[in-house]
Amino acid sequence: MSAAAAAALAPDFVERLLHAADTPAGTAVPAEAEELVDALLGALERGEVRAAQRDAEGRWSAVPWVKRGILLGFRVGRLSDMSVGDDRSSLPFFDKHTYPLQRFDVSRGVRIVPGGSSVRRGAYLAPGVVCMPPMYVNVGAWIGSGTMVDSHALVGSCAQIGERVHLSAAAQIGGVLEPVNAAPVVIEDDVLVGGNCGVYEGTIVRSRAVLAAGVVLTRGTPVYDLVHERILRASESGPLEIPSGAVVVPGARQVSKGWGNEQGIALQTPVIVKYRDEKTDVATALEGWLR
């Protein structure tokens, strides 16, 4: 727990939260469980705790007690009518009362352009984040300053998005709550995620990488690095990682034998065609003007 979080949460907070989360199914949780969940979600929204952390060597890992606290919030939550509007004109919305939409004010410094965007309770958006409609940020997510979440983009539960990132239109950043030790998707600083990209299953995209439109990355996706003549894959102990500065485009790899080869079938696969240089930076400089 960070020093800031320690100041905001009681010294025995994690112990009490885990005690409540360990309550067997079918048994009433401690009376303070909802209060503990509320305190955790508040700390997440202030950026005092995070669902994942980066160590001194750059390795990312989940923070299991945070995820268990989020799951406890679903357990103690009651289905509630959170619809917006009146009887004649309303937007129906029914969810656990512990996870309403966040309410923002100008003091938070987050731009939420009108048009139907939603940020769920327990997500952190730093000052300077821009939300283009419609977009959605789920519980436990962390988004750094200067990042743009573009139209129809999704930031899944516990996903970690760095500073000055552009999640382009329809980009999908997967989330994960269970298992609690599973690391979420991480997009580090200054990454450009192109339109209709999908990044899932704990994939890490290192700083300054560029994902061209349509790139899909999963734990089972091999990525062919033409520059260094290697194949990047997830391992039993680690996720798929896209190196810092890599420029990744959608590619195809021909089926090498059998009927598929006879039919000329090729399978989609991401390809690193270069590493970010001055020309790439010029091509992505437009992002700054949009903010």
N, C-alpha and C positions, 0 to 999 in steps of 0.2 A: 504494500500500500504506500502511496506517495505521502510526503510530508503534508501536502495540502489536504489530502483525503483524511489523514490522521487527525488533523485539526477539526474537520467537519464531522467525522464519524467517531463514535466511542471506541476506546481501545479494544473492547471485547466484541465489537460489532460483527466481525467475520465469524467468530465462534458462535454467536447467537443466531446469525443468519443460517449457518450450516446446520445448527441444531434443529431449526424450524424446517429446513429443507429435507432433513433426514427422517421426518415424521413418516411412519409407514402409511401406505395407501389405505384408505378407509378409516384412518384415525384423524381426529381433529387436530389441526396444527395449533401451535401456541398462540395465545391471544395477541401477542405483539407481532405476529408474522406480517400482517399488512403494513404496520408501521415500519418494520424493517425494510420491506420492499420499497415503500415510498421513499425512505432515506437513500436507498441504493440508487433508485431511478433519478433522484435529485442530484446525487453525486456524479452519475453518468452524464446528465445533462449539463453540468457545470464543467465537465472535463477533468474532474478530480480523480476518477478511476476509469479504467478502460477494460474492455473485454479481451484485449490482447496486448502484449508488451514486447518491446524490442530490446535485446540485450546488447552489451558492449561490442559483441562480434557481429551484430546485425541480424541475429537469428530471432525470428518471431515465434511466439508461443501464446496459446490461449491462457486466460486467467480463469480457471474452472469455477472458483467460488462466485465470480461475477455472473457467469452463465447459470449457475445453480440458483442464484438469487432471482434472475430474470424468470427462470422456469417456475420458481415458487410464486412469482407474481401471477402467473396464469392459473396456478392451483388455487390461490385464495381469491381470485377475481370472480365477480358475479356478472352474468350477462346483463348489459345495460343498454338502454336506448340513448344513443348519442346523436341522434338525427339533428341536422341543421335546417332551420327554416320553420315555417308555420304549417298548419294543417293543409293548406291549399298548395303550397310550394315548398317542398322539403327535399333534402338529400338524405336518404335512409342510411343509417350507420349504427350497427349493433356489435358490440365487442365487450370484452371483459372490462369492468369499471376501473381496474388498475392500469389499463393501457389506453387512455384517451389520446386524442391528438394534442400535441404541444400547442401552447399559445405563445406567440412572440410579440415583442414590442420593439420600438425603434432602438431602444438602448442596447439591444443585443447585437446590432450591426449586421444582421443577416438580411439580404434582399430576397423576398419571396414575391415574385411577379404574379399578379392576379391570373387565375385560370385553373384552379383545381389541384394544387400541390398539397401534399400531406406529409407531416413529420410526426412520427409516433413518440409517445412518452419514452424517456430513457435513451434518446439519441443526442449526441453532441454535435452542434454546428458552430464552428468558430466564427468570430466576427470577420466579415468580408466574404463569406460564402454567398453564392448567387444560385437561386433556385428558379429555373424556368419551367413554366407549366406545360402539362401536368407531370409531376415527378413524385417519388415516394421514398422516404427514408424510414427504415424499420428500427425497432428497439435495439440498443446496444451499439449501434453504428457510431463511428467517430469520423468527422470530416474537418480537415484542416483549413486554415485561412486562405482566401483567394481562390478557392476551388469553385468551379461551376458545375452544377448538376443540371444537365440540359433536359429538354422536353422528353417525356416518356422514359426517362431513365429510372432505374431502381437501384437503391443501395440496401442490400439485404441485412438481416439481423447480425450484429456484431462485426460487420465489415469495417475495415480500417482504411480510410482514404486520406492521403497526405495533403500537403499544401500545394496550391497553384496547379491542381489537377483539373483537366477538362474531361468530364464524363459526357460524351456527345449524345446526340438524340438517340433514344432507344437502347442505350447501353445497359446491360444487365450485370450487376455485381452481386453474386450469390451470397447468401447468408447461411449461418449454421448456429444452432443452439445445442443440438445433441449429435454425437456424444460431447460431454462438456469439455473434454480435453482436446477436441478437434480444433485446430487453428482456423480462423476465418480467412477469407480473401483479404489480401493486403495490396493496396495500390500506393506506392511511395510517392514522394514529392515530385512535382513537375512532369508527371506522366500525362500523355494525351491518349485517351481511350476513344477510338473512332466510333462512328455511328453503327448501331446494330451489333456491337461486340458483346460477347458473353464471357465473363471470367468467373469460374466456379471452383468448388471443392478445395478451398484452401490455397489456391494458386497465389504466388507472390510476384508482383510486377515491380521490379526495382526502379529507382529514381531515373527520371528523364527518358524512360522508354517510350516508344510510340507504337500503339496498336492501330493498324490501319482498319478502315471500316470492314466489318464482317468477320474479324478474327474471333475464334472461339477457343477458349483455353479451359481444360479440365484436368483432373488428376491423371487421367489415362491418355492425354494428348501428347504425342511426341512432337517436338519442335525442332525443325531442321535449321541449323546455323550454317549458312553458306560461307560466312566470313571465316569462321574458325573450323569449318568442316567437322562438325560434331552434331550429335543428337541429344537434345535436352529432354529428360524425363523426370517424373516424380520417382522417388525411391520408397522403400518400405518405411524409412524413418523420416523422410522429408517430402515436402510438396514440390510441384513443378515451380521453377523459378525462371522468370524472364530477366536476363542480365540488365544492368544499368545501361541506358543509352541505346538499347537494341531497337531496331525498327522492324516490326513484325507485320507481315502481310499474309493474306489468305493464299495458300498454294494448293498443289495437288501432287499426289504420288501415285504413279501407275501401278496397278495390280500386276505382280510379276509372273504369275503362272495360272494355269487352269482356265476355266471358262471365262472368268473375269478379264484375264489378259486377252483372250480371244475376242472379247467384245469391246476391248479398248477402254475398260472401266478404270477410272482414277479415283482415289479417295482424298477427301479434303484434308489438308494438314497445314498448320502455320509454318511460315518460313521467315527466318531472320535474313534480310537481304543486305543490311548495312548496319552500322552503328552511328548514332546521332552525331552530326557535324554542323558546321556553320550553315550549310545550305538547308539542312533539315530544320534548324532553328529559325531561319528566315521563313520557311514554309509554315511554321507553327506560330509565328509572331502575331498573327491575327487574333489569337486567343486573348492577348493582352488588351486589345482594343475593345473586345466584347465586354470587358469588365469595367 
